[in-house]
Amino acid sequence: MAVESIRARAYDLAVPEFAKDRVSDFFNNFREVPTFANSLLQFKGETAGRAAVRFVVNTMFTAGLFD
């Protein structure tokens, strides 16, 4: 547990805020996949379409680094 704390502290000190935001955006991009599937199952076409387009655009054009 102490090693994880040291690693987290080192990451917090060494990585600039801009880079942390990009990492966060990259992983948050994958939240669109369950949103898409859930919307399809609920027959919410507009929401499903929006989630699909958002995922594709973010993945293809920004590598998921910008939202």
MARVONU-506510 format. One record per residue (C-alpha): x, y, z; residue number from 0; residue in three letters. Coordinates in Angstrom, 1 decimal. Layout:
<atoms>
<c1 = X; c2 = Y; c3 = Z; seq = NUM; type = Ala>
...
</atoms>
This chain:
<atoms>
<c1 = 0.0; c2 = 0.0; c3 = 0.0; seq = 0; type = Met>
<c1 = 2.9; c2 = 2.4; c3 = 0.7; seq = 1; type = Ala>
<c1 = 4.3; c2 = 1.8; c3 = -2.8; seq = 2; type = Val>
<c1 = 1.0; c2 = 2.8; c3 = -4.4; seq = 3; type = Glu>
<c1 = 1.0; c2 = 6.0; c3 = -2.3; seq = 4; type = Ser>
<c1 = 4.5; c2 = 6.9; c3 = -3.3; seq = 5; type = Ile>
<c1 = 3.7; c2 = 6.2; c3 = -6.9; seq = 6; type = Arg>
<c1 = 0.6; c2 = 8.3; c3 = -6.8; seq = 7; type = Ala>
<c1 = 2.5; c2 = 11.2; c3 = -5.2; seq = 8; type = Arg>
<c1 = 5.2; c2 = 10.9; c3 = -7.8; seq = 9; type = Ala>
<c1 = 2.7; c2 = 11.0; c3 = -10.6; seq = 10; type = Tyr>
<c1 = 0.9; c2 = 14.0; c3 = -9.0; seq = 11; type = Asp>
<c1 = 4.2; c2 = 15.9; c3 = -8.7; seq = 12; type = Leu>
<c1 = 5.8; c2 = 14.9; c3 = -12.0; seq = 13; type = Ala>
<c1 = 2.9; c2 = 15.0; c3 = -14.5; seq = 14; type = Val>
<c1 = 1.6; c2 = 18.4; c3 = -15.6; seq = 15; type = Pro>
<c1 = -2.1; c2 = 19.1; c3 = -15.2; seq = 16; type = Glu>
<c1 = -2.6; c2 = 19.3; c3 = -18.9; seq = 17; type = Phe>
<c1 = -1.3; c2 = 15.7; c3 = -19.3; seq = 18; type = Ala>
<c1 = -3.4; c2 = 14.5; c3 = -16.5; seq = 19; type = Lys>
<c1 = -6.5; c2 = 16.0; c3 = -18.2; seq = 20; type = Asp>
<c1 = -5.6; c2 = 14.2; c3 = -21.4; seq = 21; type = Arg>
<c1 = -5.3; c2 = 10.9; c3 = -19.6; seq = 22; type = Val>
<c1 = -8.6; c2 = 11.4; c3 = -18.0; seq = 23; type = Ser>
<c1 = -10.3; c2 = 12.4; c3 = -21.3; seq = 24; type = Asp>
<c1 = -8.8; c2 = 9.2; c3 = -22.9; seq = 25; type = Phe>
<c1 = -10.4; c2 = 6.9; c3 = -20.4; seq = 26; type = Phe>
<c1 = -13.6; c2 = 8.9; c3 = -20.1; seq = 27; type = Asn>
<c1 = -14.1; c2 = 8.4; c3 = -23.8; seq = 28; type = Asn>
<c1 = -14.8; c2 = 4.7; c3 = -23.2; seq = 29; type = Phe>
<c1 = -17.8; c2 = 5.6; c3 = -21.1; seq = 30; type = Arg>
<c1 = -19.6; c2 = 6.3; c3 = -24.4; seq = 31; type = Glu>
<c1 = -19.7; c2 = 2.6; c3 = -25.3; seq = 32; type = Val>
<c1 = -22.1; c2 = 1.5; c3 = -22.5; seq = 33; type = Pro>
<c1 = -24.1; c2 = 4.7; c3 = -23.0; seq = 34; type = Thr>
<c1 = -24.5; c2 = 3.7; c3 = -26.7; seq = 35; type = Phe>
<c1 = -25.5; c2 = 0.1; c3 = -25.8; seq = 36; type = Ala>
<c1 = -27.9; c2 = 1.2; c3 = -23.1; seq = 37; type = Asn>
<c1 = -29.5; c2 = 3.7; c3 = -25.4; seq = 38; type = Ser>
<c1 = -30.0; c2 = 1.1; c3 = -28.1; seq = 39; type = Leu>
<c1 = -31.6; c2 = -1.3; c3 = -25.7; seq = 40; type = Leu>
<c1 = -34.0; c2 = 1.4; c3 = -24.6; seq = 41; type = Gln>
<c1 = -34.8; c2 = 2.4; c3 = -28.2; seq = 42; type = Phe>
<c1 = -33.4; c2 = 5.9; c3 = -27.7; seq = 43; type = Lys>
<c1 = -32.0; c2 = 6.3; c3 = -31.2; seq = 44; type = Gly>
<c1 = -31.0; c2 = 10.0; c3 = -30.8; seq = 45; type = Glu>
<c1 = -29.0; c2 = 9.4; c3 = -27.6; seq = 46; type = Thr>
<c1 = -27.4; c2 = 6.2; c3 = -29.1; seq = 47; type = Ala>
<c1 = -26.4; c2 = 8.1; c3 = -32.3; seq = 48; type = Gly>
<c1 = -25.0; c2 = 10.9; c3 = -30.3; seq = 49; type = Arg>
<c1 = -22.9; c2 = 8.5; c3 = -28.1; seq = 50; type = Ala>
<c1 = -21.7; c2 = 6.6; c3 = -31.2; seq = 51; type = Ala>
<c1 = -20.7; c2 = 9.8; c3 = -33.1; seq = 52; type = Val>
<c1 = -19.0; c2 = 11.2; c3 = -30.0; seq = 53; type = Arg>
<c1 = -17.0; c2 = 8.0; c3 = -29.5; seq = 54; type = Phe>
<c1 = -16.0; c2 = 7.7; c3 = -33.1; seq = 55; type = Val>
<c1 = -15.0; c2 = 11.4; c3 = -33.5; seq = 56; type = Val>
<c1 = -13.1; c2 = 11.4; c3 = -30.2; seq = 57; type = Asn>
<c1 = -11.3; c2 = 8.1; c3 = -31.1; seq = 58; type = Thr>
<c1 = -10.6; c2 = 8.7; c3 = -34.7; seq = 59; type = Met>
<c1 = -9.6; c2 = 12.4; c3 = -34.7; seq = 60; type = Phe>
<c1 = -8.2; c2 = 13.1; c3 = -31.3; seq = 61; type = Thr>
<c1 = -7.2; c2 = 9.6; c3 = -30.2; seq = 62; type = Ala>
<c1 = -9.5; c2 = 10.2; c3 = -27.3; seq = 63; type = Gly>
<c1 = -7.3; c2 = 12.8; c3 = -25.8; seq = 64; type = Leu>
<c1 = -9.6; c2 = 15.7; c3 = -26.1; seq = 65; type = Phe>
<c1 = -13.3; c2 = 16.0; c3 = -25.4; seq = 66; type = Asp>
</atoms>
